[in-house]
Amino acid sequence: MQGDHAIIPHLKADIELDREGPNFTTLNTWAADARRKLADRIEKNEFGDGWYDVHDSPGKPIGKIYVDGSGALL
C-alpha cells in the first residue's frame, strides 16, 4: 500500500580489544570471555548509541565498544 512504510532496525557494534598476556591461547580465551560478556549486555539493551569502555573481570580497561542502533524506512 502506498504510504505504508516499514522501519527496518539496524545495529552496528564495533568492538576493539587491546590485551597483553603470556601466550596467544590465553589471549584468545580472555578475548572470547570479554566478547561473551558484551554479547550478554547487548542482548539486555544495556548500551545506547556511542562509545563505551570495556573492562576485564578485575575492572582493568581492555578496549572499547561502539554501538549504533538506527532504523531505516523501507
C-alpha atoms as one frame of an Amber mdcrd trajectory, in Angstrom:
protein
   0.000   0.000   0.000   1.254   3.420  -0.894   2.177   5.493   2.155   2.738
   2.447   4.372   6.359   2.237   5.447   8.112  -0.385   7.482  11.062   0.515
   9.665  13.964  -1.881   9.347  16.106  -1.829  12.508  19.869  -1.673  12.016
  22.538  -2.337  14.644  26.230  -1.606  14.296  28.560  -2.838  17.030  32.325
  -2.408  16.713  34.498  -3.963  19.402  38.139  -3.035  19.897  40.119  -5.046
  22.433  43.779  -4.473  23.272  45.339  -7.040  25.590  48.751  -8.362  26.515
  49.265 -11.779  28.004  51.515 -14.771  28.442  50.568 -16.500  25.155  48.041
 -16.433  22.312  45.929 -19.241  23.757  45.363 -17.234  26.941  44.752 -14.020
  24.975  42.178 -15.786  22.809  40.389 -17.079  25.910  40.365 -13.621  27.500
  39.068 -12.012  24.296  36.332 -14.620  23.918  35.259 -14.131  27.552  35.070
 -10.351  27.069  33.031 -10.732  23.869  30.584 -13.143  25.553  30.014 -10.619
  28.366  29.487  -7.847  25.811  27.037 -10.044  23.888  25.005 -10.569  27.067
  24.936  -6.814  27.680  23.887  -6.086  24.082  21.107  -8.654  24.362  19.861
  -6.907  27.531  19.875  -3.494  25.765  22.422  -2.072  28.218  24.004   0.183
  25.579  22.688   3.301  23.931  24.369   4.823  20.910  28.033   5.706  21.296
  31.392   4.504  22.589  31.728   2.585  25.862  34.808   1.399  27.731  35.270
  -2.368  28.054  36.818  -3.751  31.255  38.061  -7.187  32.238  36.730  -9.015
  35.310  39.037  -7.185  37.764  37.988  -3.849  36.206  41.057  -3.052  34.098
  40.209  -1.206  30.842  40.828  -3.507  27.860  39.154  -1.716  24.972  36.026
  -0.038  23.690  32.725  -0.914  22.052  30.826   1.348  19.691  27.076   0.766
  19.377  24.741   2.473  16.925  21.111   1.447  16.653  19.031   3.024  13.954
  16.102   2.365  11.694  15.574   2.922   8.009  12.255   3.318   6.261  11.579
   0.682   3.668
